[in-house]
Amino acid sequence: MSISRLLKSMLSIALLFIISVTTHAQVKFVNEFLNIGVGARSHGMFGAVTASENAATSAYWNPAGLIGLEAPFQLNAMHANWFGGLSNYDYASIAKNLNSERKAVGAISIIRMSVDAIPNTLQLIGPDGSFNYDRITEFSASDYAFLFSYGRALNESGSFSGGANVKIIHRSIGDFGKAWGFGADLGVKWKKSNYAVSLMARDITTTFNTWSFNLSDEDKAVFQKTGNEIPVSSTEINLPRLVAGFAYFNTTKNFSYLFESDLNISTNGTKSGIISSKNLAIDPSFGLELGYINKVFLRAGLGNIQRVINPENTENTKTEFQPNIGLGLVLGRLRIDYALANVGSVSGVLSSHIFSVSLDFVKRKNPS
């Protein structure tokens, strides 16, 4: 794979991203649960893994990295609960080597984020104005994403690879509202010697959600009396986002180290971003992984770098960032990862505990 061909492939993805952004410049971002990320290893490195991840979780971060899967078959699972246990986030995936000679891998992933036991107080007040707490029920707000992924080598050596995702999204708010959505991702990766370069275009075709609502006349009347807008069927569009990654890695006799830096490029320009304008934001993230005999790993990540108003002098701003840390342990075919992060906050105490496991399946040897 020549440098010129690599650059052409990456520029093609960047061009698709620019065209999509230009076409849908007035549309806001949705499906934020898909921007959280999967895998405790990745969270420990603050998501700076698009160029270095090579397990089944690559299906989410960059499907071009799926060709790094060494086992014929791999299972992954992750669980986390956030905001004092109010929100649950779960992830599971399976990946299979489809063609070892051509280095082709397929994967299926499921992501679920939910808030359960939400009180429904629409019927709390009766027609006569009296309160009846027995009329309070509960419902859940759940978001699902199903990813169908494929990655393969694009040259004989396997140094250059590409991959794609097709996403099906289902969101629900109790029995009141439901939405279905579809989208696609596209990624490429180039790995040689001690470094790797990647480009991942999320929602390259834009991802849309189509909402439908089912409210009774009685529920609508409550909305009107309380001054709330009655929701109507609508369509939401998720704008494309580009992630460029660069990783450097090396291994000695007993130790290994990996450093990666990712640039998340989006059109949700914000004044708080460290590199931003009215319609463009570039958010850098950094990840570090140190390994011992390829069994024990220590990780650290840095991201969510923002400019915030200094409360002592509102005319000035200061820069804040969020650090993450993580650990990894490999026990034969089983890998256990842990990350300590702080989801939903720029600063403060790390309070989000994230666990994930990965299990490789190998072919049975024929008896001699």
C-alpha positions in Angstrom: 0.0 0.0 0.0 1.6 3.3 -1.1 1.4 6.5 0.8 -0.4 8.2 -2.1 -3.2 5.5 -2.1 -3.6 5.8 1.7 -3.9 9.6 1.5 -6.5 9.3 -1.3 -8.6 6.9 0.8 -8.5 9.2 3.8 -9.2 12.3 1.7 -12.2 10.5 0.2 -13.7 9.9 3.7 -12.9 13.5 4.6 -14.6 14.8 1.5 -17.8 12.7 2.2 -17.7 14.2 5.7 -17.5 17.8 4.4 -20.3 17.2 1.8 -22.6 15.8 4.5 -21.9 18.6 6.9 -22.5 21.2 4.2 -25.8 19.6 3.2 -27.2 19.4 6.7 -25.5 22.4 8.4 -28.7 23.4 10.2 -29.4 20.1 11.9 -28.5 19.4 15.5 -26.8 16.4 17.0 -29.0 13.6 18.5 -28.3 10.0 19.8 -25.8 11.3 22.3 -25.8 7.8 24.0 -23.8 6.6 21.0 -21.0 9.1 21.7 -20.2 7.6 25.2 -18.1 4.7 23.9 -17.7 1.1 24.7 -15.1 -1.0 26.5 -13.4 -0.2 29.8 -10.0 -0.3 28.1 -11.1 2.5 25.8 -12.6 4.5 28.6 -9.4 4.3 30.6 -7.7 5.9 27.6 -10.5 8.5 27.2 -11.6 7.0 23.9 -8.2 7.7 22.2 -8.2 4.3 20.6 -9.4 4.6 17.0 -5.9 3.8 15.6 -4.9 1.2 18.2 -8.0 -0.8 19.2 -8.0 -4.3 17.5 -10.5 -6.3 19.5 -14.2 -6.8 18.8 -14.8 -3.3 20.3 -13.1 -1.9 17.1 -16.6 -2.4 15.6 -17.6 0.7 17.5 -14.4 2.8 17.5 -13.2 2.0 14.0 -14.3 -1.2 12.1 -11.1 -1.1 10.1 -9.3 -2.3 13.3 -11.3 -5.6 13.3 -8.7 -7.3 11.3 -6.5 -7.3 14.4 -8.7 -9.9 15.9 -6.4 -13.0 16.4 -8.9 -15.5 17.8 -11.4 -17.2 15.5 -14.3 -15.9 17.6 -14.5 -13.3 20.4 -17.2 -12.2 22.9 -17.2 -8.8 24.7 -19.5 -7.3 27.4 -19.5 -4.1 29.4 -21.7 -2.7 32.2 -21.8 0.6 33.9 -24.3 2.6 36.0 -24.1 6.3 36.2 -25.6 9.3 38.0 -26.0 7.5 41.3 -27.4 4.4 39.7 -30.2 6.2 37.8 -28.8 5.3 34.4 -27.6 1.9 33.2 -25.3 1.4 30.2 -24.7 -2.0 28.7 -22.8 -3.3 25.7 -22.3 -6.7 24.2 -20.6 -7.8 20.9 -19.5 -10.9 19.0 -16.8 -10.9 16.4 -15.8 -13.7 14.0 -13.0 -14.2 11.6 -14.7 -14.8 8.2 -11.6 -15.3 6.1 -8.2 -15.6 7.8 -6.3 -15.4 4.5 -8.0 -12.2 3.4 -8.2 -10.9 7.0 -11.9 -10.3 6.9 -13.9 -10.0 10.2 -17.5 -9.5 10.9 -19.1 -8.3 14.2 -22.5 -7.7 15.7 -22.8 -5.2 18.6 -25.7 -4.2 20.9 -25.7 -1.0 23.0 -28.4 -0.1 25.5 -28.7 2.9 27.8 -31.8 3.2 30.0 -33.3 5.2 32.9 -35.8 3.0 34.7 -38.5 3.6 37.3 -39.4 7.1 36.1 -42.6 8.3 37.9 -45.5 9.1 35.6 -47.5 11.8 37.2 -49.8 12.7 34.3 -52.8 11.2 36.2 -51.8 12.4 39.7 -54.5 15.1 39.7 -58.0 13.9 39.2 -60.8 15.8 37.3 -62.0 17.3 40.6 -58.5 18.7 41.4 -57.8 16.1 44.1 -54.4 14.3 44.4 -54.4 10.6 44.1 -50.9 9.1 44.5 -52.2 5.6 43.6 -52.5 6.9 40.1 -48.7 7.3 39.8 -47.2 4.7 37.6 -43.6 4.1 36.3 -42.0 3.9 32.9 -38.5 3.6 31.4 -36.7 5.6 28.8 -34.4 3.3 26.8 -32.1 3.7 23.8 -30.8 0.8 21.8 -28.3 0.6 19.0 -27.6 -2.5 16.8 -24.3 -2.4 14.9 -23.5 -4.7 12.0 -19.8 -4.4 11.2 -17.3 -5.6 8.6 -13.6 -5.0 8.3 -11.0 -6.4 6.0 -7.4 -5.8 4.8 -7.1 -3.8 1.7 -3.6 -5.0 0.7 -1.7 -8.3 1.0 0.4 -7.3 4.0 -2.6 -6.2 6.0 -1.0 -2.8 6.8 -3.9 -1.0 5.3 -7.5 -1.9 6.2 -11.0 -0.6 5.9 -14.3 -1.2 7.6 -17.9 -0.1 7.8 -20.9 -0.1 10.2 -24.6 -0.2 9.5 -26.6 1.0 12.5 -30.2 0.4 13.5 -31.4 2.6 16.4 -34.5 2.2 18.6 -35.5 4.7 21.3 -38.5 4.6 23.5 -40.1 6.7 26.2 -42.5 4.3 28.0 -45.6 3.7 25.9 -45.8 7.3 24.9 -43.1 7.6 22.2 -40.9 5.4 20.0 -38.3 6.1 17.3 -36.5 4.1 14.7 -33.3 5.3 13.1 -30.6 4.2 10.6 -27.1 5.3 9.8 -23.6 4.2 8.7 -20.0 4.6 9.7 -16.9 4.3 7.5 -13.2 3.9 8.7 -9.7 3.2 7.4 -6.5 2.4 9.2 -2.8 2.2 8.2 -0.4 0.3 10.5 3.3 -0.1 10.0 6.3 -0.7 12.2 5.6 1.2 15.5 2.8 3.5 14.5 -0.8 3.5 13.2 -2.9 6.2 11.5 -6.7 6.1 11.3 -9.7 8.1 10.1 -13.2 7.3 11.2 -16.3 9.0 9.8 -19.3 8.5 12.1 -22.8 8.9 10.7 -21.2 9.6 7.3 -24.6 9.4 5.6 -26.2 11.3 8.5 -28.2 9.2 11.0 -31.9 9.9 11.3 -34.5 9.0 13.9 -38.2 9.0 13.1 -40.4 9.6 16.2 -44.0 8.7 16.7 -46.1 9.4 19.8 -49.2 7.8 21.3 -50.9 10.1 23.8 -54.4 9.8 25.0 -56.8 12.8 24.9 -56.6 12.9 28.7 -52.8 13.0 28.6 -52.9 15.8 26.0 -55.2 17.8 28.2 -52.7 17.6 31.1 -50.0 18.8 28.8 -52.1 21.8 27.8 -53.1 22.7 31.3 -49.6 22.6 32.6 -48.2 24.7 29.7 -46.2 21.9 28.1 -45.9 21.4 24.4 -47.6 18.3 23.1 -45.0 16.2 21.3 -45.7 15.4 17.6 -44.2 12.9 15.2 -40.9 14.2 13.8 -37.6 13.3 12.3 -34.2 14.0 13.9 -30.9 14.0 12.0 -27.5 13.2 13.5 -24.7 15.2 11.8 -21.5 13.4 10.7 -18.4 13.5 12.9 -14.8 12.8 11.9 -12.2 11.2 14.2 -8.5 11.2 13.2 -6.1 9.1 15.3 -2.4 8.6 15.5 -0.8 5.9 17.7 2.8 5.0 18.6 3.6 1.7 20.3 6.7 -0.3 21.2 7.5 -3.5 23.0 10.6 -4.6 24.9 11.4 -8.0 26.5 8.9 -7.5 29.4 7.3 -4.1 28.9 5.2 -2.4 26.3 3.8 1.1 25.9 1.3 2.7 23.7 0.4 6.4 23.2 -2.4 7.7 21.0 -3.9 11.1 20.3 -7.3 11.5 18.6 -8.9 14.6 17.2 -12.7 14.6 17.2 -14.0 17.0 14.5 -17.6 18.0 14.6 -19.9 20.8 13.5 -21.3 21.6 16.9 -19.1 24.6 17.4 -19.1 25.8 20.9 -17.3 28.7 22.7 -16.2 26.3 25.5 -14.2 24.0 23.2 -10.5 24.4 23.3 -10.4 24.6 19.5 -13.7 25.8 18.2 -15.5 28.3 16.0 -19.1 29.1 15.2 -19.7 25.9 13.2 -16.7 23.7 13.9 -15.2 22.1 17.0 -12.0 20.0 17.4 -11.8 18.1 20.6 -8.4 16.4 21.3 -8.1 13.4 23.5 -5.0 11.5 24.7 -4.5 7.9 25.9 -1.5 6.0 27.4 -1.2 2.3 28.0 1.7 0.6 29.8 1.9 -3.2 29.8 3.9 -5.8 31.7 4.6 -9.2 30.0 1.4 -8.6 28.0 -0.6 -9.6 31.0 -1.1 -6.5 33.2 -1.9 -3.1 31.9 -2.1 0.4 33.4 -3.9 3.1 31.5 -4.6 6.8 31.6 -6.5 9.2 29.4 -7.1 12.9 29.1 -9.9 14.7 27.3 -13.0 17.0 27.5 -10.6 19.9 27.4 -12.7 23.1 27.7 -12.5 26.8 28.4 -14.7 27.8 31.3 -15.5 31.1 32.9 -13.4 31.9 36.0 -15.9 32.5 38.8 -13.4 34.8 40.5 -13.2 37.0 37.4 -16.0 36.5 34.9 -14.0 38.4 32.2 -11.4 35.7 32.1 -11.6 32.0 31.3 -9.6 29.0 32.5 -8.9 25.7 31.0 -10.3 22.5 32.6 -9.9 18.9 31.5 -11.0 15.4 32.6 -8.6 12.6 33.4 -9.5 8.9 33.3 -7.5 5.9 34.6 -7.8 2.2 34.0 -6.4 -1.3 34.6 -6.3 -4.5 32.5 -5.6 -8.1 33.3 -5.2 -10.9 30.8 -5.9 -14.4 32.1 -5.3 -16.8 29.2 -8.2 -16.3 26.8 -10.0 -14.0 29.3 -9.4 -10.3 29.5 -10.8 -8.1 32.3 -10.7 -4.4 32.1 -11.7 -1.6 34.5 -11.9 2.2 34.1 -12.5 5.0 36.6 -14.1 8.0 34.9 -16.5 10.8 35.4 -19.3 10.7 32.9 -21.2 13.9 32.3 -18.9 16.3 34.1 -15.8 18.4 33.1 -14.2 18.4 36.5 -14.7 16.8 39.9 -14.2 13.5 41.6 -14.0 10.4 39.4 -17.1 8.4 40.2 -18.0 6.2 37.2 -16.9 2.6 37.6 -16.8 0.8 34.3 -16.1 -2.9 33.9 -15.8 -5.0 30.7 -14.7 -8.6 29.9 -13.5 -10.2 26.7 -13.3 -13.9 25.9 -11.5 -15.5 23.0 -12.7 -18.8 21.6 -10.1 -21.1 19.8 -10.6 -24.1 17.6 -10.3 -27.5 19.2 -7.2 -29.4 18.2 -7.8 -32.7 16.4 -6.6 -35.7 18.5 -3.4 -37.2 17.0 
